[in-house]
Amino acid sequence: MVLHTFFKKILLKPVSWLAHKYDSRPDEQRVFKALGELYASIQANPGKKGLVLPLDNNSKYLILSDQHKGAKDGSDDFSFAENNYLAALDYYYKNGFTFISLGDSEDLWENTIAEIKSCNKLNFEKEKFFLQNNRFIKIFGNHDLYWDNDPLAALNLESIYGKKVSIYEGLLLEEKNTGATRRIFLTHGHQGDIQSDGNWFAKWFVSTIWAPLQSYLRLNLNTPSNNDQLKTVHNRMMYDWSAVQNGLLLVTGHTHQPVFASLTHIESLYRRLDMARKTNETAVITELEKQIAKLAMKGATAPDFTAYKPMYFNTGCCCYDDGDITGIEIEHGYIRLMKWEYSSTGISERIVLDEALLDTLF
């Protein structure tokens, strides 16, 4: 135990630095090209790379990503959040939602199929309920690219779920009742990322170096779900692509950083603070300043977040180190960023972090 603590202390910083260095290296031209081509492909050939599903006031969609299910060992980031995940699936199944699993559901860089199947039977059973009622859509990410490109993937999926499961790269939710077509484009979001979009070195590093070290040191580098930073580089590129589209909202995962209407949580607080100052709402100003101070974002000046178009959303992930999970709900004309967290008594609770009318966003 002393030896483990010693190694964790001296290796934490260098291993964390290496993990972040080789985890993501997005290139704007590649991101724009990949997203544009996938979006056009789904429109032109629905059902090949992605489905086109209806979007209206009766629609009820749950969007979760980045579970990173593992082998219940020291490198399994999902295990601590699993009870929140199970509670969430119970809630959304009972309330008639269609479940969209937006990639990296299984971490097949760090684990074998056999390990994941044997260690995740309960959450697969919960997902199976949605599939049996034709309310389950599975999209692949970079960590579970296997589901799309391995000849045995279909058989393995059928052995897990008891029936055939179609795998897609993206999805379009489409509304045509308002005179102009309005769409929500969903994909995992690794497209155009040099280190994640099929790069061999990233896969080698994770499976050969990072996974054994993470397991031994019991590290989880996914920060809590109230992430207090400005948007990651990749999220900003995703936003930049979505901002120039017409009648389109973009929803991704991949970065593990929740984004709602193009803003992270602290960015949203700054925008609300600016609005409160303009209307001299003293009590609101005081409360928002307290929340911002608590999050303690580094930097003297915040950018002008009022300039962002509310076009981009990110689910966050289901493997935060505090056990929380975040995701996106679309229900009866609203889109919401929600979080499931453990209460003081250990019960899973659903919390709405932000919401907006789709009509307003479009």
C-alpha positions in Angstrom: 0.0 0.0 0.0 2.9 2.4 0.9 4.6 1.5 -2.4 1.3 2.1 -4.4 0.9 5.5 -2.7 4.5 6.4 -3.5 4.2 5.6 -7.2 0.9 7.4 -7.4 2.4 10.5 -6.0 5.4 10.6 -8.3 3.7 9.4 -11.5 0.4 11.3 -11.3 1.6 14.5 -13.0 3.7 12.9 -15.8 1.0 10.3 -16.6 -1.7 12.9 -16.6 0.4 15.1 -18.9 0.9 12.3 -21.4 -2.8 11.3 -21.3 -3.9 14.8 -22.1 -1.2 15.3 -24.7 -2.1 12.2 -26.7 -5.9 12.2 -25.9 -6.9 14.8 -28.4 -5.4 17.0 -31.2 -8.2 18.4 -33.3 -7.6 20.1 -36.6 -10.2 22.6 -37.7 -10.1 21.8 -41.4 -10.4 18.1 -40.7 -13.2 18.7 -38.2 -15.2 20.9 -40.6 -14.7 18.5 -43.5 -15.6 15.4 -41.5 -18.8 16.9 -40.0 -19.9 18.3 -43.3 -19.4 15.1 -45.2 -21.2 13.0 -42.6 -24.1 15.5 -42.4 -24.5 15.5 -46.2 -24.2 11.7 -46.3 -27.1 11.1 -43.8 -29.3 13.6 -45.7 -28.6 12.0 -49.1 -28.7 8.3 -48.0 -30.7 7.9 -44.7 -30.1 4.6 -43.0 -26.5 4.0 -44.3 -24.4 6.1 -42.0 -27.3 7.4 -39.9 -31.1 7.5 -39.5 -33.4 10.5 -40.0 -36.0 10.5 -37.2 -39.0 12.9 -36.6 -38.7 15.9 -34.3 -41.9 17.4 -33.0 -43.7 18.4 -29.8 -44.3 14.8 -29.0 -40.6 13.8 -29.3 -38.8 12.3 -26.3 -35.1 11.6 -26.7 -32.4 10.8 -24.2 -28.9 11.4 -25.3 -26.0 10.0 -23.3 -22.4 9.4 -24.3 -19.0 8.4 -23.1 -19.9 5.7 -20.5 -16.5 4.0 -21.2 -17.7 0.8 -19.7 -14.8 -1.3 -18.6 -13.8 -4.4 -16.5 -14.7 -3.0 -13.0 -11.0 -2.6 -12.3 -8.8 0.4 -11.4 -9.0 1.8 -14.9 -12.8 1.6 -15.2 -14.0 5.2 -15.0 -17.6 4.1 -15.4 -17.9 1.9 -12.3 -18.5 4.7 -9.8 -21.2 6.3 -11.9 -23.0 3.1 -12.8 -25.7 3.4 -10.2 -26.6 6.9 -11.5 -26.6 5.5 -15.0 -29.0 2.6 -14.0 -31.3 5.0 -12.2 -31.4 7.3 -15.2 -32.2 4.5 -17.6 -35.1 3.3 -15.4 -36.5 6.8 -15.3 -36.3 7.4 -19.0 -37.6 4.0 -20.0 -40.7 4.4 -17.8 -41.3 7.9 -19.2 -41.2 6.8 -22.8 -37.9 8.2 -24.1 -35.9 6.9 -27.0 -32.3 6.3 -25.9 -29.6 7.5 -28.2 -26.2 6.2 -27.0 -23.8 8.7 -28.7 -20.5 6.8 -28.8 -17.8 5.5 -26.5 -20.3 3.5 -24.6 -17.8 0.6 -24.3 -14.1 1.3 -23.9 -12.6 -1.2 -26.3 -9.2 0.5 -26.3 -8.6 -0.6 -22.7 -10.7 -3.7 -22.5 -11.6 -6.9 -24.4 -15.2 -7.7 -25.5 -15.3 -10.6 -23.1 -14.3 -8.5 -20.1 -16.9 -5.8 -20.9 -19.7 -8.4 -21.5 -19.0 -10.2 -18.2 -18.7 -7.1 -16.1 -21.6 -5.0 -17.4 -24.5 -7.4 -17.6 -26.9 -5.2 -15.5 -26.5 -2.1 -17.5 -26.8 -4.0 -20.8 -30.0 -5.5 -19.5 -31.4 -2.0 -18.9 -30.4 -0.9 -22.4 -32.0 -4.0 -23.8 -35.4 -2.8 -22.6 -35.1 0.2 -24.9 -34.0 -2.0 -27.8 -36.9 -4.5 -27.4 -39.3 -1.5 -27.6 -37.6 0.0 -30.7 -36.3 2.9 -28.6 -32.5 2.3 -28.8 -30.1 3.9 -31.2 -26.4 3.1 -31.0 -23.8 5.4 -32.5 -20.1 4.6 -32.4 -17.2 6.7 -31.2 -13.5 6.4 -31.3 -13.2 4.2 -28.3 -15.8 1.8 -29.6 -15.0 2.1 -33.3 -14.8 -1.7 -33.2 -18.6 -1.9 -33.5 -18.4 -0.3 -36.9 -15.3 -1.9 -38.5 -14.8 -5.4 -37.1 -16.4 -8.4 -39.0 -17.3 -10.0 -35.7 -19.0 -6.9 -34.2 -22.5 -7.8 -35.3 -22.3 -11.2 -33.6 -20.9 -9.8 -30.4 -23.6 -7.2 -30.2 -26.3 -9.8 -30.8 -24.8 -11.9 -28.0 -25.0 -8.9 -25.7 -28.5 -7.7 -26.5 -30.2 -10.8 -27.8 -31.1 -9.4 -31.2 -29.4 -7.6 -34.0 -28.3 -4.0 -33.3 -27.6 -1.5 -36.1 -24.6 0.8 -35.7 -24.5 4.3 -37.0 -22.0 7.2 -37.2 -24.6 9.9 -36.8 -28.3 10.8 -36.6 -30.6 13.5 -37.8 -33.7 14.7 -35.9 -35.8 16.5 -38.4 -38.9 18.8 -38.2 -40.8 19.9 -41.3 -44.0 21.3 -39.9 -43.0 25.0 -39.7 -42.5 25.9 -43.3 -38.7 25.4 -43.1 -36.9 22.2 -42.3 -35.2 22.3 -38.8 -32.7 19.7 -37.8 -30.6 18.4 -34.9 -27.5 16.6 -36.0 -26.0 14.1 -33.5 -22.6 12.4 -33.7 -20.0 11.3 -31.2 -17.7 14.2 -32.2 -14.3 12.6 -32.7 -14.4 13.3 -36.4 -11.4 15.3 -37.5 -9.5 14.6 -34.3 -6.0 13.5 -35.5 -5.4 11.5 -32.3 -8.8 9.9 -32.0 -10.1 9.5 -35.6 -8.5 6.1 -36.2 -5.0 7.1 -35.2 -2.9 4.0 -34.5 -0.5 5.7 -32.0 -3.4 6.9 -29.8 -4.8 3.4 -29.6 -1.4 1.9 -28.9 -0.7 4.4 -26.1 -4.0 3.9 -24.4 -4.0 0.1 -24.5 -0.3 -0.5 -23.9 0.8 2.3 -21.6 -2.1 4.3 -20.3 -4.6 1.5 -19.3 -2.2 -0.5 -17.2 -0.9 2.6 -15.4 -4.4 4.0 -14.8 -5.4 0.6 -13.4 -2.5 0.4 -11.1 -2.6 4.0 -9.9 -6.5 4.0 -9.9 -6.7 7.4 -11.7 -9.7 9.0 -13.2 -8.8 12.2 -15.1 -12.4 13.1 -15.9 -13.1 16.2 -13.7 -16.4 16.6 -11.8 -19.5 17.4 -13.9 -19.5 21.1 -12.8 -16.5 21.6 -15.0 -15.3 25.1 -14.5 -13.2 25.7 -17.6 -13.8 27.5 -20.8 -14.7 25.3 -23.8 -12.0 22.9 -24.9 -10.4 23.5 -28.3 -12.4 20.7 -29.9 -15.6 22.0 -28.5 -14.9 25.5 -29.9 -14.3 23.9 -33.3 -17.6 22.1 -33.1 -19.3 25.3 -32.2 -17.6 27.2 -35.1 -18.9 24.6 -37.5 -22.5 24.6 -36.1 -22.6 28.4 -36.0 -22.4 28.7 -39.8 -25.2 26.1 -40.5 -28.7 27.1 -41.3 -31.6 25.7 -39.2 -29.3 23.2 -37.5 -28.3 22.4 -33.9 -25.3 20.1 -33.3 -25.1 17.6 -30.4 -21.9 15.7 -29.7 -20.0 14.0 -26.9 -16.3 13.0 -27.0 -14.8 15.9 -25.0 -16.5 14.9 -21.6 -17.3 18.6 -21.1 -21.0 19.6 -20.9 -22.0 22.4 -23.2 -25.5 23.8 -23.4 -26.6 26.4 -26.1 -22.9 26.8 -26.9 -21.8 27.6 -23.4 -20.2 25.7 -20.6 -21.6 26.1 -17.1 -19.4 28.9 -16.1 -19.8 30.7 -19.4 -23.5 30.6 -18.9 -23.1 32.1 -15.4 -21.0 35.0 -16.8 -23.7 35.7 -19.5 -26.4 35.7 -16.9 -24.4 38.0 -14.7 -24.0 40.4 -17.6 -27.7 40.4 -18.1 -28.4 40.9 -14.4 -26.1 43.9 -14.2 -27.9 45.5 -17.2 -31.2 45.3 -15.3 -29.7 46.1 -11.8 -31.0 42.8 -10.2 -28.9 43.1 -7.1 -29.8 39.8 -5.4 -29.2 37.9 -8.7 -25.9 39.6 -9.2 -24.7 38.7 -5.7 -25.8 35.0 -6.1 -24.1 34.7 -9.5 -20.9 36.3 -8.3 -20.8 33.7 -5.4 -21.3 30.8 -7.9 -18.6 32.1 -10.2 -16.2 32.7 -7.3 -16.9 29.1 -6.1 -16.0 27.7 -9.5 -12.9 29.9 -9.4 -12.2 30.2 -13.1 -8.6 31.4 -13.7 -8.2 34.6 -15.6 -9.0 38.2 -15.0 -11.4 38.9 -17.8 -14.1 36.7 -19.3 -14.8 36.7 -23.0 -18.0 38.2 -24.4 -20.2 35.1 -24.2 -23.2 37.1 -25.4 -21.8 36.8 -28.9 -22.3 33.0 -29.1 -25.1 31.6 -31.2 -27.0 28.9 -29.2 -26.3 26.2 -31.8 -24.0 23.7 -30.1 -24.6 21.1 -27.3 -22.3 18.5 -25.7 -23.6 15.7 -23.5 -20.6 15.7 -21.2 -20.1 12.0 -20.1 -21.1 9.2 -17.8 -17.8 8.7 -16.0 -17.0 11.7 -13.9 -14.7 11.1 -11.0 -17.5 12.3 -8.6 -19.9 9.6 -9.9 -22.2 12.1 -11.7 -23.4 11.6 -15.2 -24.7 14.3 -17.6 -26.7 14.2 -20.8 -29.2 15.9 -23.0 -33.0 15.5 -23.0 -35.3 16.5 -25.8 -38.9 16.4 -24.6 -42.1 18.1 -25.8 -40.4 21.0 -27.6 -37.7 21.5 -24.9 -34.0 20.7 -24.9 -32.3 20.2 -21.5 -28.9 19.6 -20.0 -29.4 17.4 -17.0 -27.2 15.7 -14.4 -27.8 12.7 -12.2 -25.9 12.7 -8.9 -25.8 10.9 -5.6 -27.7 12.6 -2.8 -26.4 12.7 0.8 -28.1 9.4 1.4 -26.7 7.8 -1.7 -29.9 8.0 -3.8 -29.6 9.0 -7.5 -31.2 12.3 -8.2 -32.0 14.1 -11.5 -31.2 17.8 -11.7 -31.9 20.0 -14.6 -28.9 22.3 -15.2 -30.3 24.3 -18.1 -33.2 24.2 -20.5 -34.6 26.1 -23.5 -37.4 25.9 -26.0 -36.3 24.6 -29.4 -38.5 27.2 -31.1 -36.5 29.9 -29.3 -33.1 28.4 -30.3 -34.1 27.9 -34.0 
